Amino acid sequence: MSQEAGTATPEGHTAEGVRRRDFINIAAVSAAGVGAAGTLLPLISQMSASADVLAESSTEVDISAIQPGQAIKAVFRKQPLFIRNLTPAEIEAANKVDVSSLRDPQSLKDRTVDSEKNKKGKENWLITMGVCTHLGCVPQGASEGEVKGEFGGYFCPCHGSHYDTAARIRKGPAPKNLVVPDYEFTTDTVVKIG
């Protein structure tokens, strides 16, 4: 007995019916996929950074006017940033400290020199976030006349954390040194943070 379109097979299905069912399944899965993509695409794209956030993801600062022993405050990602031009005496004082005695052991060289970003020859520039690692207060010591603490660096007036000239925690409740952000010198007088 030949099977013509529309005749029953031993399983009780028609040849034409199987083709229709396959088409309906493929169409349903395709429609679901398009619907899922249409729903997820806007959700995923809204999670990417907006233009104003991307604009703040890096900042450039001209450091030509900062004399040895001076520091400035800048803003990076809506947080204070300290840029200090260390004097030879401050560098010497920081290098004399036994790193193993520190709560968060880092040498001044660890905090100022990075061979991957061409910072050699710029050891006198200390760039840190101006946010105390205890509870996020802004330490003093970057502006003229502010208290620099017992170790000549920064002093957090909120809970009494003292940082040295390398912005390393030396006394008080702060658990870590002031954070050094990613930065690189784009010219001899301009530094790009972020």
ABEGO torsion letter per residue (X at the ends): XBBBBGBBBAAGBBAAAAAAAAAAAAAAAAAAAAAAAAAAAAAAAAABBBAAAAAAABBBBBAAABBBGBBBBBBBGGBBBBBBBBBAAAAAAAAABBAAABABBBBAAAAABBAAAGABGAAABBBBBABBAAAGBBBBGABBGBBAEAAGBBBBAAAGBBBBAAGBBABEABABBBBBBBBBBABAABBBBX
